[in-house]
Amino acid sequence: MRRLLLIVRHGEAEGNRDHRFIGQQDVPLSDLGRRQANAVADRLERLGVDRIVASDLARARDTGAPLADRLGIPIEEDPRLREISNGAWAMCLPEEIEEGWPDLWARYRSGEDVPRPGGETWADVGIRVRAALDDLATGDATVTVVFAHGGPVLWSVYWALGIPLDVQLFHGPAHPASNASITTIGLPGPKLRSYNETSHLTGDLMPEGDLLPFFR
């Protein structure tokens, strides 16, 4: 039986516009992010969705809430879908990290998958995200929607394509995903069908500058 995984990056969260390294800090959606969540629900509610899974962080759950409410489907939480743990970098601006950890920041900017002080590497994130995706791939739902974060969304692409990475995640071959974008993976496979689809974000729902140079 052919099945689909739809991977949605959460809507804009407080701190995204400032380029902060949010990671696992449980910040809320911005007003724009809440409107983006409704646009995602408008797009997906007629696609026969029968399972909804989300990171247990509020910005992912709350992006999925409008769709779950409309369909009457509970959101299953999976902490393996969380964004990277930033450790001491949590909620810092890039210039603050550069000032506090100049050598580590230079290595990060060069593409090395450095461990954040007291936090994770992108390889760590990939291990738990791929395990969650493997479990979802063996389920029996026809259309599963997963609400996650920028890092896990990119890992889902490399999981589907079978691409290993030994560099900092955002130095890989795929461009980072926009807030509230949709990535579609076909099962069995997995096979990547589309990535970073944003046609539902009309007007001011996808402001200029959404694709930031550093993703958290």
ABEGO torsion letter per residue (X at the ends): XBBBBBBBBBBBBBGAAAGBBAEABBBBBBAAAAAAAAAAAAAAAAAGBABBBBBABAAAAAAAAAAAAAAGBBBBBBAAABBBBAEAABGBBAAAAAAABAAAAAAAAAGBBBBBBGBBBAAAAAAAAAAAAAAAAABABABBBBBBBAAAAAAAAAAAAGBBBABBAAABABBBBBBGBBBBBBOBOBBBABBGBAAABBEAABBBGABBABBX
